[in-house]
Structure formats: structure tokens, C-alpha cells
């Protein structure tokens, strides 16, 4: 997968299920691959904003606004997290469209 653009949109796989556990942690499970991934509270917050309409930049801005002690690297961290989710088929990335 190439590099992600902050203006790319993210769509959750219909085969991915988030199971929230204790202390705001969760497990993402992919029903076709059988893969499971532990997700920390910030990752859970990111996951819950993935709706196919928001861009990576919009998702990062929502996380920045929700977490008063968020680091200045929120956008880069969001992109890295989504890249990992994409690599494991939990999400699809819809690239930014070039103006026609």
C-alpha cells in the first residue's frame, strides 16, 4: 500500500467487528480472516469515527478535540493506525480524488 493522504477517506470492513473490553480497550475481529487485533482507547475512538465519509484529517481533528492531552502527532499517529488496519483488512482506504 502506498502512502496515505490526510484527505483519503476510510471505510470499515463489513467483516470487522469491534468488541469493547475492560478499561476502554477493545478487540477488532475480522470474520473472514480470523485475525484479531487489540486496540487501545485512542484506537477505539478512531475506530468509532470511521464512517466512510470522514477523511483521515477529519478523524485526527476529532481525536485532537476529544483528548485534551493529545500529542502534536495526532495526524501522523492516526495515519499509522489506519495503515495498520488496512494492512490487516479491517478497513478500506478511498484515495483522495484528483480534480477533473
N, C-alpha and C positions, 0 to 999 in steps of 0.2 A: 504494500500500500504506500502510495506517495505521501507527501506531507499534507497535513490538514490545514485548511484555511479558516481563520476565525469566522468567515461568512458562510462556511459549509453548514448544512442542516443535518440533524441526527434523528434517526428513526429507530425505535426499539424493535428488535425482532419479535414477531408474534410467538416465537418459540421460547422466549426468555421470560422467566418468572422470578420475581423478587420475593424472597421470604425474609421478613424482618425478624431479627432475633433480639437478644437482650442488649442493653446499653446502646441502642440505636444502630447496632451493626446489623448486617444482613448477608444473605447468601443469594447470589444470582445463579439460577439453574437453567441450562439450555436443554429442552426436552428432546431435541433430535440428536445432539452430540453427546449428551450425558455429562457435559462439563459443568462444574460448579466453581464459583469464584467468591471468596469472602470479600465483603465490601464494607469499608469503614463509614462512619456517619456522614462525612463530606461526600463520599461516593454515593451514598443513598440519596442525599439531597440533589446531587447532579442527576442521578437516575430518574428521580421524580420530576425533573424538569424536561426530560427528553420526550418531546411530543410530536416530532416531525415538522413543527413549524418554527421552532426557535433555532437560531444559529449558535455556534459554539461561543461566540462573543456574548450573545444574549444570555446564555446559560451561565457563563462566567460572571456576568454582571449581577445576575440574580443571587449567585453564591456569595459574591463580594458584599452585596447589600444585606444578606441574611447573617453573615458571620462578621461580627464587629472586629475580630482579631485576625481576619483573613490576610494572608501574605500578599505582597505585591505581584506574586507569580501565579495568581488565580487563573488567568487565561492559559498560561503555559501548562499548568497542572491539569486543568480541565481537558485541554487538547491531549495530553499524555494519557489521561484516564480513558478518554473516548477512543484513542488509538488502540489501547489495550483491549477495550471491549470489542472493538471492530475486529481485531486480530482473532478473537475467540468467538466471533459470530453473534455476539449479544446485540449488536447494533449494526445498522447500515448508515453510511455517510452519503449524503446527497451533495455533491460538489456545487460550489457557487457557480451560477450560470453567468457566462460572459454576455455582455450586452450585444444584441444582434445588430 
